[in-house]
Amino acid sequence: MVVSLSQQAYWQLFEEKKPLEQPDQEAVRFDIGWCCPTHLGCGYIHSLDLRPGLTLDIADYTLFDEVVITSTDRLHPIEYTFNLATTGSPQAERYGIWGSGLAPGETYCLPAHQRLASVSVHLEPTGFCDWLGLSEDELPSSLRSLIRPADQHYYEYRGTPLASMQMVLQQIWNCPYQGLTQRLYLESKVWELMTLILDGVGSDVAPLSSAPPLKAHDIECIRYASQILQTRLDQPPSLLELARLVGINDHKLKLGFHQVFGSTVFGHLHELRLERSRQLLESGDMSVTAASHAVGFANRGHFAAAFRRRYGVNPGVYVRQRRA
């Protein structure tokens, strides 16, 4: 059986469960744990508020049925996530980091009968700058992409964890402390992981421009991927699903979009959405709200800001100008 849920409804099912009991009251202040809903699966998620604007989530659960989750466009903090191996060992297979800005709506699938274990950190941009001791304007160019306005798609990067990262992950997973000492220990490890990730992000500028040219077949796959996005503007596939649909891996998909379209996959999707919305508004058949929803913008304010940035005018003004 396949269970389909919105992202908001999925997490509400966890939060409606009674929180896990903690060994002492000091832990309760910053460590909240939820059991996986019994009709969905078994396991838990721990959410630890290490300080204002800095949260560590540790998840380890298994679903009974495949769950398809649909999300809408939303504001996003800085986040990094390590997906652990499906075996019992706390070894990460892949990791990703996402900057702040606009997270595009998407549909993705969580498999049944497979361990879903991860370590995730969510960080507000102000906390990131405070940690570095720099203002946003003082950030080096290699890090500025991590903080973007609410109407710009967020930065994303995926990689394979280094041995040094694996060591820190194991220390987080097997934290020997409780209470305040646990909080201090975990926060130090969260920043240590961030340091290791940023070292990789800082060196990630060259590979896209120096990547080998795509073969003709790969270019066809990239253009086919663009066609799929055009037909699913309101519910686009995830990167992994899109790569599977066109028959290439997600790394080649991302490189290919940079080479063929000069943009990220979701940056290209963003442009497709705006162009289609402009066409709908120009035809006069839809209101601004209807046009924004038709192309996948859940929030009219986000749509208006993005439209204005792209075309230099608010969508409502654009409609009136076309009718004049």
C-alpha positions as CSV (number, residue, x, y, z in Angstrom):
1,M,0.0,0.0,0.0
2,V,1.1,3.6,-0.7
3,V,0.3,6.3,1.7
4,S,0.1,9.9,0.3
5,L,0.5,12.9,2.7
6,S,1.4,16.5,2.6
7,Q,4.7,17.3,4.3
8,Q,2.9,19.2,7.0
9,A,0.5,16.4,7.7
10,Y,3.3,13.9,7.8
11,W,5.2,15.7,10.5
12,Q,2.0,16.5,12.4
13,L,1.5,12.8,12.8
14,F,4.8,12.6,14.7
15,E,4.1,15.6,16.8
16,E,0.7,14.4,17.8
17,K,2.3,11.4,19.5
18,K,3.1,11.6,23.2
19,P,6.8,12.8,23.6
20,L,9.3,10.2,24.7
21,E,10.2,10.3,28.4
22,Q,13.5,11.9,29.3
23,P,15.8,10.7,32.1
24,D,15.9,14.2,33.8
25,Q,14.2,17.5,33.6
26,E,17.2,19.3,32.2
27,A,17.0,17.2,29.1
28,V,13.2,17.9,28.7
29,R,14.0,21.6,28.2
30,F,15.8,21.1,25.0
31,D,15.4,17.4,23.9
32,I,12.0,16.4,22.6
33,G,11.5,13.0,21.2
34,W,8.6,11.4,19.3
35,C,7.8,7.8,18.4
36,C,6.9,7.1,14.9
37,P,3.1,6.8,14.6
38,T,2.2,3.2,15.2
39,H,0.1,2.9,12.0
40,L,3.0,4.2,9.9
41,G,6.0,2.4,11.4
42,C,8.3,2.0,14.3
43,G,11.2,4.1,15.6
44,Y,11.7,7.7,16.8
45,I,12.8,11.2,16.0
46,H,14.7,13.4,18.6
47,S,14.7,17.1,18.2
48,L,17.3,19.0,20.3
49,D,17.2,22.8,20.5
50,L,20.8,23.5,21.2
51,R,20.3,27.2,21.3
52,P,17.9,29.7,19.7
53,G,17.9,29.1,16.0
54,L,20.0,25.9,16.1
55,T,18.2,22.5,16.2
56,L,19.7,19.0,15.9
57,D,17.3,16.2,14.7
58,I,18.3,12.6,15.1
59,A,15.9,10.1,13.4
60,D,15.9,6.3,13.3
61,Y,12.7,4.7,12.1
62,T,11.2,2.2,9.6
63,L,7.9,2.6,7.7
64,F,5.5,-0.3,7.1
65,D,4.2,1.2,3.8
66,E,5.7,3.4,1.1
67,V,4.9,7.0,1.9
68,V,4.7,9.7,-0.8
69,I,5.1,13.2,0.5
70,T,4.2,16.4,-1.3
71,S,5.6,19.7,-0.1
72,T,4.8,23.3,-1.3
73,D,7.2,26.2,-1.8
74,R,8.4,27.3,1.7
75,L,11.0,29.4,3.4
76,H,14.1,27.4,4.3
77,P,16.8,27.8,7.0
78,I,20.4,26.6,6.5
79,E,20.3,22.9,6.9
80,Y,22.7,19.9,6.6
81,T,21.6,16.3,6.7
82,F,23.6,13.0,6.8
83,N,21.6,9.9,5.7
84,L,23.0,6.9,7.6
85,A,23.4,3.4,6.2
86,T,20.4,1.1,6.2
87,T,22.5,-1.3,8.4
88,G,22.8,-0.8,12.2
89,S,26.1,1.1,11.9
90,P,26.0,4.9,12.2
91,Q,27.9,5.4,9.0
92,A,26.7,8.0,6.5
93,E,26.2,7.1,2.9
94,R,25.5,10.6,1.6
95,Y,25.1,14.1,2.9
96,G,23.6,17.4,1.7
97,I,23.7,21.0,2.7
98,W,21.0,23.5,1.8
99,G,21.2,27.3,2.2
100,S,18.4,29.6,3.3
101,G,15.9,31.0,0.8
102,L,13.0,29.5,-1.1
103,A,12.6,25.7,-1.0
104,P,10.7,24.6,-4.0
105,G,7.7,22.3,-3.7
106,E,8.3,18.7,-4.7
107,T,7.0,15.2,-4.3
108,Y,9.3,12.5,-2.9
109,C,9.0,8.9,-1.7
110,L,10.0,7.3,1.6
111,P,10.5,3.5,1.1
112,A,8.8,0.8,3.1
113,H,10.7,-1.7,5.3
114,Q,14.0,0.2,5.1
115,R,15.7,1.9,7.9
116,L,15.5,5.7,7.7
117,A,18.2,7.1,9.9
118,S,19.6,10.6,9.7
119,V,21.4,13.4,11.5
120,S,20.1,16.8,10.5
121,V,20.9,20.3,11.7
122,H,18.7,23.4,11.1
123,L,20.3,26.8,11.5
124,E,18.9,30.3,11.1
125,P,21.1,32.6,8.9
126,T,21.6,35.1,11.8
127,G,23.0,32.3,13.9
128,F,25.3,31.2,11.1
129,C,26.7,34.7,10.8
130,D,27.1,35.0,14.6
131,W,29.0,31.8,14.7
132,L,31.4,33.1,12.0
133,G,31.6,36.5,13.7
134,L,30.8,38.2,10.5
135,S,27.8,40.2,9.1
136,E,26.1,38.9,6.0
137,D,27.9,41.5,3.9
138,E,31.3,40.4,5.2
139,L,30.8,36.7,4.2
140,P,33.4,35.4,1.8
141,S,32.1,34.8,-1.7
142,S,32.3,31.0,-1.3
143,L,29.7,31.2,1.5
144,R,27.3,34.0,0.4
145,S,25.3,31.5,-1.6
146,L,24.2,29.9,1.7
147,I,22.1,33.0,2.5
148,R,19.6,34.0,-0.1
149,P,16.4,36.2,-0.1
150,A,13.0,34.6,0.5
151,D,12.1,34.8,-3.2
152,Q,15.4,33.1,-4.4
153,H,15.9,29.3,-4.6
154,Y,18.2,28.0,-2.0
155,Y,21.7,26.7,-2.6
156,E,22.2,23.0,-2.4
157,Y,25.2,20.7,-2.5
158,R,25.5,16.9,-2.0
159,G,28.6,14.8,-1.3
160,T,30.1,11.7,0.1
161,P,31.1,12.0,3.8
162,L,34.8,12.1,4.6
163,A,36.3,9.8,7.3
164,S,36.6,12.9,9.6
165,M,32.8,13.5,9.1
166,Q,32.0,9.8,9.9
167,M,34.0,10.1,13.1
168,V,32.0,13.1,14.3
169,L,28.7,11.5,13.3
170,Q,29.5,8.5,15.4
171,Q,30.3,10.7,18.4
172,I,26.9,12.5,18.0
173,W,25.1,9.2,17.6
174,N,26.7,7.7,20.7
175,C,26.8,10.8,22.9
176,P,27.7,9.5,26.4
177,Y,26.4,12.6,28.3
178,Q,23.0,13.8,29.6
179,G,21.5,17.1,30.5
180,L,23.5,20.3,30.1
181,T,26.8,18.4,29.4
182,Q,25.0,16.6,26.5
183,R,23.8,19.9,25.1
184,L,27.3,21.5,25.2
185,Y,28.9,18.4,23.7
186,L,26.4,18.0,20.9
187,E,26.6,21.7,20.0
188,S,30.4,21.5,19.7
189,K,30.0,18.5,17.4
190,V,27.4,20.2,15.2
191,W,29.8,23.1,14.6
192,E,32.6,20.7,14.0
193,L,30.6,19.0,11.3
194,M,29.7,22.4,9.8
195,T,33.4,23.3,9.6
196,L,34.1,20.1,7.7
197,I,31.2,20.6,5.3
198,L,32.1,24.3,4.6
199,D,35.6,23.2,3.6
200,G,34.0,21.0,0.9
201,V,31.5,23.7,-0.1
202,G,34.3,26.3,-0.5
203,S,36.0,24.0,-2.9
204,D,32.9,23.2,-4.9
205,V,33.0,26.2,-7.3
206,A,35.3,24.8,-9.9
207,P,34.0,21.3,-10.7
208,L,30.9,22.5,-12.6
209,S,32.8,24.7,-14.9
210,S,35.6,22.1,-15.4
211,A,33.3,19.1,-15.9
212,P,33.8,17.1,-19.1
213,P,31.3,17.9,-21.9
214,L,28.1,15.9,-22.0
215,K,27.6,13.2,-24.6
216,A,24.7,13.6,-27.1
217,H,22.6,11.0,-25.2
218,D,23.1,12.8,-21.9
219,I,22.0,16.1,-23.5
220,E,18.8,14.4,-24.7
221,C,18.2,13.2,-21.2
222,I,18.7,16.7,-19.8
223,R,16.3,18.2,-22.3
224,Y,13.8,15.4,-21.6
225,A,14.1,16.3,-17.8
226,S,13.2,19.9,-18.7
227,Q,10.1,18.7,-20.5
228,I,9.0,16.7,-17.5
229,L,9.4,19.7,-15.3
230,Q,7.3,21.8,-17.7
231,T,4.4,19.2,-17.4
232,R,4.7,19.1,-13.6
233,L,5.2,22.7,-12.5
234,D,2.7,22.4,-9.7
235,Q,4.1,19.1,-8.3
236,P,7.6,18.6,-9.6
237,P,9.5,15.4,-8.9
238,S,12.5,15.3,-6.5
239,L,16.0,15.3,-8.0
240,L,16.4,11.6,-7.5
241,E,13.0,10.8,-9.1
242,L,13.7,13.1,-12.0
243,A,17.1,11.4,-12.6
244,R,15.4,8.0,-12.5
245,L,12.7,9.1,-14.9
246,V,15.3,10.2,-17.5
247,G,17.8,7.4,-16.9
248,I,20.9,9.2,-15.5
249,N,22.2,9.6,-12.0
250,D,21.5,12.8,-9.9
251,H,25.1,14.0,-10.1
252,K,25.1,14.0,-13.9
253,L,21.6,15.5,-13.9
254,K,22.9,18.5,-11.9
255,L,26.0,18.9,-14.0
256,G,23.9,18.6,-17.2
257,F,21.5,21.4,-16.2
258,H,24.4,23.7,-15.6
259,Q,26.0,22.9,-18.9
260,V,22.7,22.9,-21.0
261,F,20.7,25.6,-19.2
262,G,23.3,27.4,-17.2
263,S,21.3,26.8,-14.0
264,T,20.5,24.4,-11.3
265,V,17.6,22.0,-11.7
266,F,15.4,24.0,-9.4
267,G,16.6,27.3,-10.7
268,H,15.5,26.1,-14.2
269,L,12.2,25.0,-12.7
270,H,11.8,28.4,-11.1
271,E,12.3,30.1,-14.5
272,L,9.8,27.7,-16.2
273,R,7.2,28.5,-13.5
274,L,7.7,32.3,-13.9
275,E,7.5,32.1,-17.7
276,R,4.4,29.9,-17.6
277,S,2.7,32.3,-15.1
278,R,3.5,35.2,-17.3
279,Q,1.8,33.4,-20.2
280,L,-1.3,32.7,-18.1
281,L,-1.6,36.3,-16.9
282,E,-1.1,37.6,-20.5
283,S,-3.9,35.4,-21.8
284,G,-6.3,37.1,-19.3
285,D,-7.9,33.8,-18.3
286,M,-6.6,33.6,-14.7
287,S,-6.3,35.8,-11.7
288,V,-2.9,36.4,-10.1
289,T,-3.7,33.9,-7.3
290,A,-4.9,31.3,-9.7
291,A,-1.9,31.7,-12.0
292,S,0.5,31.4,-9.0
293,H,-1.2,28.2,-7.8
294,A,-1.3,26.7,-11.3
295,V,2.5,26.8,-11.6
296,G,3.2,25.6,-8.1
297,F,3.6,28.7,-5.9
298,A,1.7,28.1,-2.6
299,N,2.3,31.6,-1.3
300,R,1.1,34.6,-3.4
301,G,3.6,36.9,-1.7
302,H,6.5,34.7,-2.7
303,F,5.2,34.5,-6.2
304,A,4.7,38.3,-6.5
305,A,8.3,38.9,-5.2
306,A,9.8,36.4,-7.7
307,F,7.7,37.8,-10.6
308,R,8.8,41.3,-9.8
309,R,12.5,40.3,-9.6
310,R,12.2,38.5,-12.9
311,Y,10.1,40.9,-14.9
312,G,10.6,44.2,-13.0
313,V,6.9,44.7,-12.2
314,N,4.3,43.2,-9.9
315,P,2.0,40.6,-11.5
316,G,-1.1,42.6,-10.8
317,V,0.4,45.7,-12.5
318,Y,1.5,43.4,-15.4
319,V,-2.1,42.3,-15.9
320,R,-3.4,45.8,-15.9
321,Q,-0.7,46.9,-18.4
322,R,-1.7,44.1,-20.7
323,R,-5.3,45.1,-20.6
324,A,-4.7,48.8,-21.2
